Each structure stands twice: as C-alpha cells, then as structure tokens.
Amino acid sequence: MGSKRGVGLAAQRALHKKSKKNAREKRNSFFKGREPCLLVIDNPSINSIWYGDITDFSAEVGETQQKHRIFPYHALARSCKTYLKQTYQAPYTLESVVFANQREHQELGYLRRLAEDPGWSLFRKPKVGSSDIDENIQQFIDFYLETVPVMHVFMAGNDLRNHGPIADRLVSENIGVTLLCFFDEFYNSTVRSLQEETRYDSYDIREFIGM
C-alpha cells in the first residue's frame, strides 16, 4: 500500500515538473529573440483621481464621472516601450497585466474589453472589507519569473510602500525595475520613501507619460 502511494506521488511530481517545463518552453518560444518585460498595474483605488475609468458610468454616477479622470492604460504601455528602447539595446516584448480589487458597484467593463487586446490581461477579485491585492501581485510576479527570464518589470500603483520590497528583491536578482506612482492624494510615508536611496527608478506616472 505504502509503495503504491509512493509511486503515485512520484508520478504526480513528474507530471507537475513536466507541466512546468512545457509552460516554460511555450513562453520561451513566444518570446524567442526578444527580451520579456512586464508591466504590472495595481489599478487605481477609490482615493485616486484615476478611479473613474474602471466604473461603468450611468446617469446616476455622472457626478463621479466628472470628478475622476480616465486612466491612460495605452499611453502608459507606449511610454514603457519607449523607456525600454532607450535603455536597452536588446529587442524586447512587453506584457501588461492589470490587477483590480473590484468593489461591488464596479463593472470593470472597460478593463474586461482591454484584456481582450493582444499583450493585455486582467486579474480581478472582489473587494471584501479591507482586502488588498498586493499579495496577489507578488505571487503573480514570482510565478511569472519561474517560467520567463524577465529583463525589466514596471510596477504602477498608488502606494510605493507596497511595491518597494518587491522592487528591491527583483533588483537583487539583476532584473531592471521602474516604479510608476500615482502621486495625487499620496500617503506621506510614500513620499518620504521616494527620498531614500534606491536601486531603481521611480516616477510620477504623469511625468513618465509626459502629461
């Protein structure tokens, strides 16, 4: 009985290892001849001027629409590509992923349509209490790096405190990092952390895009 169970576990490990290898080979084939780069967007929260973009507006929320602005997803991706072209000699490819902690009144219709475009994808989960999505972002980056030898990672979000530790670890693994921050209504501790010496670039997202 124990022997059969041991054989079963060994077979499962072998299948898992083979599956990871196949996934790695598939992604490497997709990126063949180009250095993979990643844009991770921690989608604007309700305290950001960008928040309005991810709500499906109606007459009832017209006031909200006027208060907030549309987040420049495509402009941000274009600026990231320009940065890569100016920084590296190697040809590259950019994959963009948006992480959204979805509140009850949000439809995320725009983001769902955006995720249908080549090079874009969307990860969303329901907002429950004080739930956050930073842990999901970290897990995704860790999983991504298991199969793809990434050259550079862009992380865009509202709170640099949550992205700094991830950036430090990536830099220690010789991966380029750029933090792109939403500086409207920023936390004081976030602003202070920008004044500390880091080994990666940090930008106000509007400065980076040239708005």
C-alpha positions in Angstrom: 0.0 0.0 0.0 2.7 2.5 1.0 4.8 1.5 -2.0 1.8 2.2 -4.4 1.2 5.5 -2.7 4.8 6.4 -3.1 4.7 5.6 -6.8 1.6 7.7 -7.2 3.2 10.7 -5.6 6.3 10.3 -7.7 4.1 10.2 -10.8 2.3 13.4 -9.7 5.6 15.2 -9.2 6.9 14.1 -12.6 3.7 15.3 -14.3 3.9 18.6 -12.4 7.6 19.0 -13.4 6.8 18.2 -17.0 3.9 20.7 -17.0 6.1 23.5 -15.7 8.7 22.6 -18.3 6.2 22.7 -21.1 4.9 26.0 -19.9 8.4 27.4 -19.8 9.2 26.1 -23.3 5.9 27.5 -24.6 6.6 31.0 -23.2 10.2 30.9 -24.3 9.0 30.1 -27.8 6.6 33.1 -27.7 9.4 35.4 -26.6 12.1 33.9 -28.9 14.6 36.5 -30.0 13.1 39.1 -27.7 13.7 40.0 -24.0 10.5 39.7 -22.0 9.4 42.7 -20.0 6.4 43.1 -17.7 4.1 46.0 -16.9 2.0 45.4 -13.7 -0.7 47.9 -12.9 -2.2 47.9 -9.4 -5.4 49.5 -10.6 -6.4 53.0 -9.2 -8.2 52.8 -5.9 -11.2 55.0 -4.9 -8.9 57.6 -3.4 -7.2 58.3 -6.8 -8.2 60.8 -9.5 -7.9 57.9 -12.0 -10.6 55.8 -10.3 -13.4 56.8 -12.6 -12.1 54.9 -15.6 -13.0 51.5 -14.2 -16.6 52.3 -13.4 -19.4 51.8 -16.0 -21.0 55.2 -15.8 -24.7 55.9 -16.0 -26.8 59.0 -15.3 -26.8 58.2 -11.6 -23.0 58.4 -11.4 -22.5 61.3 -13.7 -21.1 63.4 -10.9 -18.5 60.7 -10.2 -17.5 60.7 -13.9 -16.8 64.5 -13.7 -14.7 64.1 -10.6 -12.4 61.4 -11.9 -10.3 61.0 -15.0 -9.6 58.2 -17.4 -6.5 56.2 -16.6 -4.2 56.2 -19.6 -3.5 52.4 -19.9 -2.4 52.5 -23.6 -0.3 55.7 -23.1 1.4 54.1 -20.2 2.3 51.0 -22.2 3.7 53.1 -25.0 5.8 55.1 -22.6 7.2 51.8 -21.1 8.1 50.7 -24.6 9.9 54.0 -25.3 11.8 53.6 -22.0 12.9 50.1 -22.9 14.0 51.2 -26.3 16.1 54.0 -24.8 17.5 51.9 -22.0 18.4 48.5 -23.6 19.9 47.5 -26.9 18.2 44.1 -27.0 14.9 43.8 -28.7 12.0 43.3 -26.2 8.4 42.4 -25.8 6.1 43.9 -23.2 3.3 42.1 -21.5 0.8 44.2 -19.5 -1.3 42.9 -16.6 -3.9 44.9 -14.6 -4.8 43.9 -11.1 -8.1 45.1 -9.8 -9.7 44.7 -6.3 -13.2 45.1 -7.6 -15.8 46.9 -5.5 -19.5 45.9 -5.6 -20.6 48.8 -7.8 -17.8 48.4 -10.3 -18.4 46.5 -13.5 -14.9 46.8 -14.9 -16.3 46.7 -18.4 -13.5 48.8 -19.8 -10.9 46.6 -18.3 -12.5 43.4 -19.5 -12.5 44.8 -23.0 -8.9 46.0 -22.6 -7.9 42.4 -21.6 -9.1 41.2 -25.0 -6.3 43.2 -26.7 -3.0 41.4 -27.5 -0.5 41.9 -24.8 -3.0 42.8 -22.1 -4.6 40.7 -19.4 -6.7 41.3 -16.3 -6.7 39.8 -12.8 -9.6 40.8 -10.6 -11.0 39.7 -7.2 -13.9 41.1 -5.1 -13.2 43.9 -2.6 -14.1 42.5 0.8 -13.6 44.7 3.8 -10.0 45.9 3.8 -8.8 43.3 1.3 -5.9 44.3 -0.9 -4.4 42.9 -4.0 -0.6 43.4 -3.3 -0.1 39.8 -2.2 -1.6 38.6 -5.5 0.7 40.9 -7.4 3.7 39.5 -5.6 2.6 35.9 -6.2 2.0 36.6 -9.9 5.4 38.1 -10.4 7.0 35.1 -8.6 5.1 32.7 -10.7 5.9 34.6 -13.9 9.6 34.6 -13.2 9.6 30.8 -12.8 8.9 30.4 -16.5 10.1 33.7 -18.1 13.6 35.2 -17.8 12.3 38.8 -17.5 14.6 41.7 -18.3 12.6 44.5 -16.8 9.5 45.0 -14.7 7.4 48.1 -14.5 5.1 48.4 -11.4 2.4 51.1 -11.4 0.3 51.8 -8.3 -0.9 54.2 -5.7 1.3 53.2 -2.7 5.0 52.8 -3.2 5.4 51.2 0.2 3.7 48.1 -1.1 5.8 47.9 -4.2 9.2 48.8 -2.8 10.1 45.5 -1.2 9.2 43.6 -4.4 11.4 46.0 -6.4 14.3 45.5 -4.0 14.1 41.8 -4.5 13.9 42.0 -8.3 16.9 44.3 -8.4 18.9 41.8 -6.2 18.1 39.2 -9.0 19.6 41.6 -11.7 16.2 42.5 -13.1 15.5 46.1 -14.1 12.7 47.8 -12.2 10.8 51.0 -12.6 8.1 52.2 -10.2 5.4 54.4 -11.6 3.4 56.1 -8.9 0.0 57.9 -8.7 1.1 61.0 -6.7 -2.3 62.6 -6.2 -3.5 62.1 -2.6 -0.4 60.1 -1.8 0.5 58.9 1.7 3.1 60.9 3.4 5.2 57.8 4.1 5.2 57.0 0.4 6.5 60.4 -0.5 9.2 60.1 2.2 10.3 56.7 0.9 11.0 58.2 -2.5 13.6 60.4 -0.9 15.5 57.3 0.3 18.3 55.9 -1.9 17.1 53.1 -4.1 18.5 51.0 -6.9 15.6 51.5 -9.3 13.9 54.4 -11.0 10.7 56.0 -9.6 8.4 58.4 -11.4 5.2 60.3 -11.0 3.2 58.5 -13.7 2.1 61.7 -15.3 5.7 62.8 -15.6 6.6 59.4 -17.1 3.9 59.6 -19.7 4.6 63.3 -20.4 1.1 64.5 -19.5 
